[in-house]
């Protein structure tokens, strides 16, 4: 099916559903359709979009083209010995978890939602609750295929200037089509979790400083309505993959 037949003018928002804009949304199902969509996006240009979980107005392009990559959703190769996966940019982290966990592997970085695409994770260079241990998502991306504005598909390796510009580049260098990602080994699908109460902000920061090195995941929920001696009081939750 040509990319043109899957295009429509729609109202597009970020995750907060504010400040909508109208754009020509194109849903390619093949790499060839993606190339056509990029070459024919018009004078206002185009921007790639995943599952729409950006907090702000990313992946919007008023009067231009928005290229929805969720139709490119194939998992091509899982190397269970090496601990890596090659997949399309439109594959969600949720789908990767479903497939990888039975094999003893997990996605290396997970944000507050699993419903983001691999391409979006690269474009925003997302972080997760394991940022203090694992860094951001792009650190675990070995390479990706990038469709640039001239319709060329380039293989981009970690450590190159184009890789660094694309990681966290919010789709401005081109459209990520596939990615090869290093995975996190796990023993089970379960988590071992510790939960603590922090009396105030100083107490919370002291607990984070003293104990975060013992946990892969750490998050604090802070009561922003508390005042006086309770200012900054929080619930601190930290965990590790259960053996």
C-alpha positions as CSV (number, residue, x, y, z in Angstrom):
1,X,0.0,0.0,0.0
2,X,1.5,3.4,-0.9
3,X,2.3,5.7,2.0
4,X,-0.1,8.3,0.5
5,X,-3.2,6.1,1.1
6,X,-2.5,5.9,4.8
7,X,-2.3,9.7,5.3
8,X,-4.9,11.9,6.9
9,X,-5.2,15.4,8.5
10,X,-5.6,15.0,12.2
11,X,-5.3,16.9,15.5
12,X,-2.1,15.9,17.3
13,X,-1.2,16.5,20.9
14,X,1.4,15.4,23.4
15,X,0.7,13.2,26.4
16,X,-0.9,16.1,28.3
17,X,-3.5,16.6,25.5
18,X,-2.9,20.3,25.4
19,X,-2.0,22.7,22.6
20,X,-3.2,20.5,19.7
21,X,-2.0,21.2,16.2
22,X,-3.3,19.9,12.8
23,X,-0.9,17.9,10.7
24,X,-0.9,15.4,7.9
25,X,-0.4,12.1,9.7
26,X,1.3,9.4,7.6
27,X,1.5,5.8,8.7
28,X,4.1,3.8,6.8
29,X,4.1,0.1,7.0
30,X,7.4,-0.6,5.2
31,X,10.7,1.1,4.9
32,X,10.0,2.0,1.3
33,X,6.8,3.8,2.5
34,X,8.8,5.6,5.1
35,X,11.2,6.8,2.5
36,X,8.3,8.0,0.3
37,X,6.8,9.8,3.3
38,X,10.0,11.7,4.1
39,X,10.6,12.7,0.4
40,X,7.0,13.9,0.0
41,X,6.5,15.6,3.4
42,X,6.3,19.0,1.7
43,X,7.6,22.5,2.6
44,X,6.7,22.3,6.3
45,X,8.8,19.2,6.6
46,X,8.1,16.1,8.7
47,X,8.7,14.8,12.2
48,X,8.6,11.2,13.4
49,X,6.2,10.1,16.1
50,X,5.8,7.0,18.2
51,X,3.1,6.3,20.8
52,X,2.6,10.0,21.7
53,X,3.9,9.9,25.3
54,X,6.1,13.1,25.0
55,X,5.3,15.5,27.9
56,X,5.5,18.6,25.7
57,X,4.8,19.4,22.1
58,X,7.3,17.0,20.6
59,X,6.2,15.0,17.5
60,X,3.9,17.8,16.4
61,X,4.3,19.8,13.2
62,X,1.4,22.2,12.5
63,X,0.7,22.4,8.8
64,X,3.3,19.8,8.0
65,X,3.7,16.1,8.2
66,X,3.9,13.8,11.2
67,X,5.2,10.3,10.4
68,X,3.7,7.7,12.7
69,X,6.2,4.8,13.1
70,X,4.0,2.4,15.0
71,X,3.4,0.4,11.8
72,X,7.0,-0.6,11.8
73,X,6.8,-3.0,14.7
74,X,8.8,-6.1,13.9
75,X,11.3,-7.8,16.2
76,X,13.9,-9.1,13.8
77,X,16.6,-10.9,15.9
78,X,17.0,-11.7,19.5
79,X,20.5,-12.9,20.5
80,X,19.8,-14.6,23.8
81,X,23.5,-15.5,24.2
82,X,24.9,-12.1,23.4
83,X,22.0,-10.2,25.1
84,X,21.0,-8.0,22.3
85,X,17.9,-7.4,20.1
86,X,17.4,-5.9,16.7
87,X,14.0,-4.4,16.2
88,X,12.0,-1.8,14.3
89,X,11.7,1.7,15.8
90,X,7.9,1.3,16.2
91,X,8.2,-1.6,18.7
92,X,7.1,-0.7,22.2
93,X,9.1,-1.4,25.3
94,X,6.0,-3.2,26.5
95,X,6.3,-5.6,23.6
96,X,10.0,-6.1,24.2
97,X,9.3,-7.0,27.8
98,X,6.7,-9.6,26.8
99,X,9.1,-11.3,24.4
100,X,12.4,-10.9,26.4
101,X,11.5,-11.8,29.9
102,X,10.9,-15.5,29.3
103,X,14.4,-15.6,27.8
104,X,16.0,-14.0,30.8
105,X,16.4,-10.5,29.5
106,X,14.9,-7.1,30.2
107,X,15.0,-3.7,28.5
108,X,18.0,-1.7,29.8
109,X,16.1,1.5,30.7
110,X,12.4,2.0,31.3
111,X,10.7,5.4,31.9
112,X,7.5,6.0,33.8
113,X,5.5,4.2,31.1
114,X,6.3,1.1,29.1
115,X,4.2,2.4,26.3
116,X,6.9,4.2,24.4
117,X,8.5,3.1,21.1
118,X,12.2,2.2,20.7
119,X,12.5,5.1,18.2
120,X,10.9,7.5,20.8
121,X,13.2,6.2,23.5
122,X,16.2,7.1,21.3
123,X,14.8,10.4,20.1
124,X,14.2,11.6,23.7
125,X,17.1,9.5,25.1
126,X,14.8,8.5,27.9
127,X,15.9,7.9,31.5
128,X,14.4,5.5,34.0
129,X,14.4,4.8,37.8
130,X,17.8,3.2,37.2
131,X,19.5,6.3,35.8
132,X,22.1,6.4,38.6
133,X,23.2,2.9,37.6
134,X,22.5,2.5,33.9
135,X,22.4,6.0,32.5
136,X,20.0,6.9,29.7
137,X,18.6,4.7,26.9
138,X,21.1,5.6,24.2
139,X,24.0,4.3,26.2
140,X,22.7,0.8,25.5
141,X,22.0,1.3,21.8
142,X,24.7,-0.3,19.7
143,X,23.6,1.1,16.3
144,X,20.5,2.2,14.4
145,X,19.3,2.8,10.9
146,X,18.5,6.4,10.2
147,X,16.4,7.7,7.3
148,X,17.6,11.2,6.6
149,X,15.7,14.1,4.9
150,X,17.2,13.3,1.5
151,X,15.7,9.8,1.6
152,X,18.9,8.0,2.4
153,X,19.1,5.2,5.0
154,X,22.3,5.3,6.9
155,X,23.7,2.8,9.5
156,X,24.8,4.8,12.5
157,X,27.1,3.3,15.0
158,X,27.5,4.3,18.7
159,X,30.3,6.8,19.2
160,X,29.8,8.8,16.0
161,X,28.7,12.4,15.7
162,X,25.5,11.5,13.9
163,X,24.7,9.0,16.7
164,X,25.3,11.6,19.4
165,X,23.2,14.2,17.5
166,X,20.3,11.7,17.1
167,X,20.2,10.4,20.7
168,X,18.1,13.0,22.4
169,X,17.7,14.9,19.1
170,X,13.9,14.6,19.2
171,X,13.7,13.4,15.6
172,X,15.4,16.4,14.1
173,X,18.2,14.4,12.4
174,X,15.9,11.9,10.7
175,X,13.6,8.9,11.2
176,X,15.0,5.9,13.2
177,X,13.9,2.8,11.3
178,X,15.6,0.0,13.3
179,X,17.9,-0.3,16.3
180,X,20.2,-2.8,17.9
181,X,20.0,-2.7,21.7
182,X,22.1,-4.3,24.5
183,X,19.8,-5.9,27.1
184,X,19.8,-6.4,30.9
185,X,20.0,-10.0,32.2
186,X,17.5,-10.9,34.8
187,X,16.7,-14.1,36.8
188,X,13.0,-13.7,37.0
189,X,10.1,-11.4,36.1
190,X,9.7,-10.4,39.8
191,X,11.2,-7.4,41.7
192,X,12.5,-7.2,45.3
193,X,11.3,-3.9,46.6
194,X,12.1,-1.8,49.8
195,X,9.8,1.1,50.8
196,X,10.8,3.8,53.3
197,X,9.3,7.0,54.7
198,X,11.4,10.1,54.7
199,X,10.4,12.7,57.3
200,X,11.6,15.7,55.3
201,X,13.7,16.7,52.3
202,X,17.0,16.5,54.2
203,X,16.1,13.0,55.4
204,X,15.2,12.0,51.9
205,X,18.4,13.2,50.4
206,X,20.5,11.5,53.1
207,X,18.7,8.2,52.4
208,X,19.3,8.5,48.7
209,X,23.0,9.4,49.2
210,X,23.6,6.6,51.7
211,X,21.8,3.8,50.0
212,X,21.1,4.2,46.3
213,X,24.3,2.4,45.3
214,X,22.7,-0.8,46.7
215,X,19.7,-0.6,44.3
216,X,19.3,-0.7,40.6
217,X,16.0,1.3,40.7
218,X,15.1,4.2,43.0
219,X,12.2,6.7,43.0
220,X,10.9,9.2,45.6
221,X,7.4,10.5,45.7
222,X,7.4,13.8,47.4
223,X,4.5,15.5,49.2
224,X,4.5,19.0,47.7
225,X,1.7,20.2,50.0
226,X,3.5,19.5,53.2
227,X,4.8,22.6,55.1
228,X,7.0,23.4,58.1
229,X,9.0,20.6,59.5
230,X,7.4,18.1,57.1
231,X,8.5,20.0,54.0
232,X,9.8,17.5,51.4
233,X,8.5,14.5,53.2
234,X,8.4,11.5,50.8
235,X,7.9,7.8,50.2
236,X,11.2,6.3,48.9
237,X,10.8,3.1,46.9
238,X,13.9,1.2,45.7
239,X,14.2,-2.2,44.1
240,X,16.2,-4.8,42.2
241,X,15.4,-7.7,39.9
242,X,14.6,-10.7,42.1
243,X,17.0,-13.7,41.7
